[in-house]
C-alpha cells in the first residue's frame, strides 16, 4: 500500500499527469505548457511545476539570456511514467467512447 500511496501523492491532482504528458514531447517554456493545458491558471501551473521538480519528475533550466529563458523538461525518472501515461491515454479514449460515444 505504501508504494501506491507514494505514487498517488507525487502525482495527485488533475494537472500533474497532463503536465508530464505535455513535456513528454520535449522541453517547453511555461507559456507553451499553459497554452496546451486549457483551464489551468498561472498560479496552479507554477505550483504543479514546483511539485514535479521536487519529486524529480521534471527539471527547470534557466538560460542566461536577456530576458532569461526558462525551460522545463521531463527527467529520466519522469520518463519512467511513459507506459502509465500511454495506458491512461488509451483508456481515456476508450472510456470517452463508451460513456460519451465519441
SULLIN-V637262 format. One line per field, one symbol per residue. phi: phi as a letter, one per 30 degrees, with the letter a starting at -180 (. if undefined). psi: psi as a letter, one per 40 degrees, with the letter a starting at -180 (. if undefined). A space follows every 50 residues. Layout:
phi = ???
psi = ???
This chain:
phi = .ddddeddddcdjccedddddddddkebdedddeddcejddddddedddd dddddhcbbcccddbbddccbcbddedddddeddddddeddddddedddc ic
psi = ddddddddddeiieddddddddeeeiiiidddddddghehiddddddddd ddddefdiihhhhgihihhhiiiiiddddeeddddddddddddddddddd f.
